Amino acid sequence: MGSKASKSNSDEDIKSLDNLLKNGLESKELVNDCHSYFDSYNHSCCAFKSIDNIFYLIYATKEKSIIFMNLITTQKLNEAKEAHDEDILCFRHILDEINKKDFVMSVSSNSIKIWDINNNGECKQEIKEKYFYLSSACFLKDKNQIYIVTSHFESALKSKPISVFDLNGNKIKEINDSNEGKFYIEVYNKNSKNYIITANSGSSIAYDYSKNKIYNVYRDESTLYHKFLIPTKDNKLIISCEDQTIKVFNFSSGKLLIKIEEKYNNYDKFLGICLWNNEYIFAGGYGEIKLINIKTGEIVKKFSEDRPTTLQKIIHPEYGECLITQSQKKEKSSIHLWTIKNGNI
């Protein structure tokens, strides 16, 4: 039975990929009252299936409120009014399997708040930052405990070290040799070990969490900013850079495997990126979403969209594999659901 199920799932994946490559995507607008901070490169909204089997879409408004919405029905379930006193940079979700809870983190430049999704979106904890600019944060699971990992930016060469907090706001530790200015932070669990990875000026750095030391540095000849990154299950690190490239490194060796580049003008660059599978990513640029083969570097398809920064893959109960995007506009920001063209939407 198990082999038949695996074969069936594999067949469905192949069919879905074939449809994507042949037919492309089409979109519908879900939200037009959201807001995205101008320097947000991903996670400006957050979509997930909760432990209660509710599909959530979490996003911010221009008034710095947070909307908790049912993604399927587009019904607003709750609103945290004026949740932060600064623009909200990003959201992160984590499932606490032991306590059967969904937590969402919201991050602004001077505070982090943790929201208990299963308790009507109650604010569980706030961590205030008075003196350093919070640029990014994420969750980390270690020994059945959930922690918060923060990154800061003061200047390209100087900043506060990476800090680790528990869910009660207590600082657990700082990461050694992490004083660079950091634009983005991510956690990668590989072979049951946690690595903290940061995107910095001219490089990205991975830290061994348990040993509290640098594991690897990822760079090439460019000194321009690394803005966003994704670690993959097959030992790759994909980095979106301000030199209008996407770079793919071997995570363990630090070797540059491929550099993907497409220039339209001096202003165009890749923004947010999203892993679709081990072979393809979606990348946001000014006015376009690009489907890219990360093994060959080929840009396979392009879809028109206003400055897409956040891109996230979800499994929709009706449409299957889908893409959620949030785009930045001068007057307002919008969130779209992109489905593979198959006549279902």
N, C-alpha and C positions, 0 to 999 in steps of 0.2 A: 504493500500500500504506500509506504513512504517513497519508494522509487517512482511509482506512478505519479504521486502528487508532485514530486520534484520535477519530473519530466513535464507535467502539465504547466507548472509555474514557469519553467524555462521556455516552453512553447509560447506562453502568453507574453513573456518578456520580449522574445524575438519578434512576435507579431506587433507588439506595441512600438518597438524600435523601428521596425520596417514601416509602419504607418507614419511615424514621426518623420523619418527621412524622406518618405515619398510625398506625404500630404502636408506636413508642417503643422502649425498651431493656429488656433483662432481664439479670440479673447472676448470676455464680457466684463464690464465694470462692476465691481462689488461695492466699492466705497469711493466717495468723492469729497468727504469732509475731513480727510486725514492730513497730517502735516509731517514733513520729513526735514530734519535739520540739514543745512546745506553741506555739511562735512560728514554726513552719515554715508557709509559705503556698503552697509548691509545690516540686516536685522532691525530696520526701522519699523517693521511690523513682524508679527510672529503668528504662525498657524500650526496647530497640532491637534491630535485626537487625545482627549483626556481619559483618565482611568474610568470615568463615568460614561465613556463612549459618546461624548459630545465633541464635535469639531469646532474648535475655537479659532477666531481671528482676533488678535490683540493689536491695537494701533493707537497712536497719539493724535491729538487735535492741536490746532494752532494755539488754543487757550491752555495748552499743557495738561489737558485732561487725558485720561486713558479710557478707551472704549473696549469692552469685552463683548464680542459679537459671536453669534452662532453662524459659522461659515456656510452651513448648508441652507439655512432658512433666511440668512442675512438679518436676523432679528437681533437688536441690541439687548443684551442680557443685563448689563450693568455699566455704570460709568463712575470712575473716580475723578471727580472734578478738581481741577488745578492740582494734580497729583505731585507735580514738581514746580519749583520756582524758576527753573531754567529749562530751555528746550530739551526734550527727551531725545537722546541719541540712539538708543537701541533697546531691544527686548530680548530676553533669553528664557527658554522653558526647560524644566527638568521634571522628571517623574521620580518621586520618592516611593520606591516599591515597598519598602518595609512598612511605612506609615500610610501607604495608599493615598498619596497626596500629589497634586500637581502644583508646582510653584513657578511663577513667572517673575523674572527680574526686570525692572525698568531702571535705566541709567541716564542720568543727566551729568553735566559737567561738574556738579558739586555734591551729588548724592546718589545712592543706590537704594531702591525700595524692593522688598520681596512681598509678593502678593499670593495669598492662599486662594487658588482658583476654586477649590471645592467648598470653600466657605464664603460664597458670595463675593469673591474677589477682595477679601479683607487684607489690609496691609499688615503683614506679620512683623516686619522689621525694617528699619531705615539706618543706613550708614552714611554719615555726613562727612564731606571732605571740604575743609575750609581753605586750604592753602595751595593745593595742587589741582590742575585740570585733569579730571577723569576723562580719559579718551575711550575706554572700552572696559568691559568686564564679562565674565562668564562663570558658569558653574563648574565644579570639579567634584567627582565622587572618589573617595578613597576610604577603604576599609569600612564600607557600608555607611559612611558619613558624607554629608553634602557640604561643600565649602564654596565660598565666593572668591574669585581671583580677579584682581583689579590691575589695570595699567593706567599710566599717567603720561602727560606730555607737558613739559615745561619748555624745552628746546630740543633740537635734534640730538644733541650730545649730552644733555643733562636732564634728569627727571628723578622722581621718587621711585624706589625699587618696587617690583611686583609685590603686592601684599595679599595675604590669604586670610580670610575671615570665616568663622562659622556662621550658621544661620541666626545666631543670637547677636551678631555684630562684634564678637570678640576676635581680635587679631590673633591668628595662630602662629604665623611666621612671615618673614620676608624672604624673597629669593635672592641668592647671592649674585653679584655681578650683573644686575639688571637695571642699571642706572641710565640707560639710553632713553631718549624720548620715544614713546611707543604709541602707534596709531591704532593698533588692533591686537587683541589677545584671544587665543584659542587653546583648548585642552585636547590632547590626542592620547587615547588609551591604546597602546600597542603591546601585545603579549602580556597583558595584565599589568603593564607599567604605565604610569601617567607622565606625560610630557606637557609642559607649558610652552606655547610657541607665540612669539610676538613679531609683528610687522613693524619695522623701524625705518630709519633713514638709510637707504642704500643696502639694507640687509634684513633678513629675518633670522631669529635666534630661537633654538629649541633648548629648554632646560629640563634636566632630569629632576622630577619633583621630589622623589624620595632621597636622592643623593644631594639635592640642593646645589646643583652646579650646572654649568653650560654643557649641553650634549653635542650641539652642532651649530654651525653658522652657515647661512645660505646666501650667497652673493655672486654677482658677476662684475663686469667692468663698470656698470652704471652706478652712480652715486645717488640717483633720485629715489624718492620715497617708495617703500613697499607699503601698500595701503590695506590689503585684505588677503587672507590665505585660507586654504582648505587642505587638511591632511586627508589622505584616502586610505582605504582598507588594504590596498596593494602597495603600501610603502612609498607613496609619492607625496610631495608637498607642492600644491599649486598656489601661485602667488600672483595677485594683480598689482601692477606697478605703475607709478606715475610717469614712466618713460614710454607709455603707450604699448606696453608689452604684458603678456602673461608668461610667467616662467614656471616650468615644471622641473622639480629637483627630485633626486632620490633622497628620501628622508634619512636613511641610515648613513649613506656615504657623503651626502652633501653635494654630489655631482649634478651639474645642470644637464638635464636630459633633452629639453627642447625649449625654444623661445618662440612665442607666437606674437606676431606684430601686424597691425593694420592701421595705417595713418590716412585720414581724410584731409586733415588740416592741422595746424599747430595746436588747436584746442581739443581735438578729439582724443579720448583715452578710454580704456576699459575702466569700468567702475565695479559694481558688485559682480560676483561670479557664483555659480551654483553647480554642484556636481549632479549630473543626471545618471550616469553609471560609470564604470571603470574606464570607459572609452570617450565619453562625451561630457562637455560642460556647456552651460549657458552663461554668457557674459553680457553684461549691460554696458552700453556706450552711449554717447550723446545721440539720441534719436533712434537707437536700434537695440534689439536683442540679437545676439549672435549665437548660433549653435556651432560648437567647435570640437573637432576631433583632437584630443590632447596627445594622441600617439603620433599623428602625422602633422599636426599644426594646421590642418585645412579648416577654413571657415565654411561650413557646409550649407547653412541657411541663415537668412537675416529676416527679422520681423520688425516692423516700424513701431516705435514706442518712444514717448517723451522721457528722455534722461532716466532710464531705469537703473535704480541703485540697489534696491533689495530684490533678490531673486531666491525663491525657496521651492523645492520640490515637495509635493504632498501626494498621498494616495487618497483620492476622492472616492467615497462609497459608490457613486454613480458613474463617474467618468474615468476612474482609474488613475494612471499617472498624470499629474497636472503640474503646472507651474504657477506660483503666486508671485506677482511683481508689484512693487511700489515705485512710482515715478515722482521725481521732483519737478515742480512747476513754480513759476513766480507767484501766482495767485493762490493756487491750491495744489494738493497732491492727490493722486488717485491710486487705488489698488485694483488690480485685474486678476481674474482667473483665466489661465490659458490652458486649453484642452487640445489633445491631438485630434486633428480633423477626421471625424469618422461618422458625421451626420447626427451625433447625439446632442448637439448644443446649437 
